[in-house]
Amino acid sequence: MLEIKNLHAGVEGKIILHGIDLNIKQGEMHVIMGRNGSGKSTLSNVITGRNGYEVTAGDILYKGESILDWSPEDRALAGIFMSFQYPVVIPGVNNTYFLKAAVNSKRKYNGKKELDAASFLKLIKEKLTEMDMEAEYLQRAVNEGFSGGEKKRNEILQLLCLEPELSIMDETDSGLDIDALKIVAKGINNYHNEKRSFLVITHYQRFLKYVEPDIVHVLIGGKIVKSGGKELAIELEEKGYRWLEPA
Amino acid sequence: MTLAHYQAQFDQMLVRDYFPDVIQPIRKKAFSKFLETGFPTQKWEDWRFTNLSHLKKQLYRISDSRDLPITAPNSSTYTMDGVETLVIYNGHYQKELSSIPNGIRVLTGLEYFHEKSGRIETAAENPFDLLNTAFMDSGLSLVIDQNTNVVTPIRILFISSGVDPIIVSPRVYVDINESSSATFIEHHVGDAAAIFQNSSIFISVTENALLNHIRIQSNSESAQHVANLSVNLLRNSQYNFFQFAQGSGLDRSNIRVKLKEEGAQCTLNGLSLSAGNQHLDSQILMDHLAPNCTSSQNFKSILQQSSSGVFNGRVIVREGAQKTDAKQSNKNLLLSKQAGMNSNPQMEIYADDVRCAHGSSTGELDKDALFYLRSRGLDTLTAKSLMIRGFAAELLDSLKHEGVKHYLTTAFDTWIMEKNKK
């Protein structure tokens, strides 16, 4: 599904990723753990094509094709989704309107008929229930006046509506209380199946209590220094990152 | 040289004027004062950011029978649902195209002058006021008698057309008498190649009365438009003004509101859209003369290409105007590196027990928000359109009349699609 080869990348002339190799197969959930500044967010921004990030060496293949030249919208339409660490407030842009436009843009890309207002409303209401969100949310502007937890739930709601094949969860767990964390994890778990892959980026091991990763990677200084099973996360929680750092 | 040209036009005006002699002294007085001051220059404080050189260079002639429509003008292009329309074409009233709603008395300038026994409101704040008084040649006055609620909005549709450089000087009085209410729309449209429209509108809202006033300025981009507006508000009256400006090469609004008696409320909202080399300028004076009055201003400009804009809003709270509640906000969105905006909100407060707040901001589209939308599969144009629409949403959403709202929302969306595609 996603194959990252010897990726070197950075922002504003500063190289942050120094040769990342990662291979996420269909249906797999990978977790990347690392401290602040280790390059976690740079990695998600480079995969989703954010302006300003530059790849200096290596490649990113999605379903076998290099996506480095693709626009963010083309990557999204092809099935890549990122749940933002800091979801953006967009004043005056109504949630329903935005989400309907996004869903229909994707349907159009997939050669499906666009949803009319009534069918979209039916879809969104199902997803709202799943995320334990009030219908009142639909009337509000995107992320405006949302609490931290509401913003993250909104991200998962968008994920559920857009049905990506590769979902990148960029610190989705940070800033969440335990109830919100459970709802978010439930949303992810219900969605995750043998066809849908996940890349979960996190600081903390606690999120891994609620999701079932196949592989855990540790990112330090822009490189993956260790990969392993879920037990690696537990080890990290006990010992910290220090023992993995180069001397 | 330009002033000599205006002198010649003025002499013609006097000769062929069908107004009775009583009007002549008013015209002459205004014109001689205009000759003394001349047109404003950029050395004048209120005109620093607005260059009138194009307007001053052009030799406009007064509108006459040559400027009448050859065939009936097609006003269906400007259809607005649920409103009654009066049509004025190049300064000439088109009675056969007009319909007058119940509850409104529509008077000619002369009829209005007689009804007021010659004591009509006039203004001399700037040279364009004077020029309008000297050359006033068109327009209709609307009178709503007391205790009358007119639900259907009345629109005056000003159509400008033709290739000759002409000056048109509409003069409109709108009087809303005690405990009455109405909605008045002034709608400026057309394809005129070189018109100079210098309009003066006088609004009087008396005790417990309400007026919603909507100005839609969609002139051709080669038009020059100066709009003078003077508003008097009496006890417990309410006046809501909405300006949608997207046309004219030069557009200058001089908006002056006097809150003269206790309990008056005034809302001024504005949305300006400019592109190319357009220059749209809103000049506002909100004058609080009495206690317990409320005013708010919310003006937004969206500027594309090399266009420019001015917001110069002044609130004065006079001594004794206690418990004034005045708000002023100006936000601007620059869609191009070449676009420029001058924003200058000001408050002068001479009373001590008041609530006043003002703010201004000018910026570009938020890059993070743009990426957020694109990362959900929206192409750049769609994402930008959504954000631009979001910027204007609170203003367009504030419109209560569905027909007007639909018309302006459509006009706004069309503007976005036309001016922002690459």
Interface residues (C-beta under 8 A of the other chain):
Chain A: T48 G49 R50 N51 S71 P72 E73 R75 A76 L77 F81 M82 F84 P87 V88 V89 I90 P91 G92 V93 N94 Y97 F98 A101 A102 S105 K106 Y109 A141 Q158 L162
Chain B: D366 K367 D368 A369 F371 Y372 L373 R374 S375 R376 G377 L378 D379 T380 T382 A383 L386 M387 R389 G390 F391 A392 A393 E394
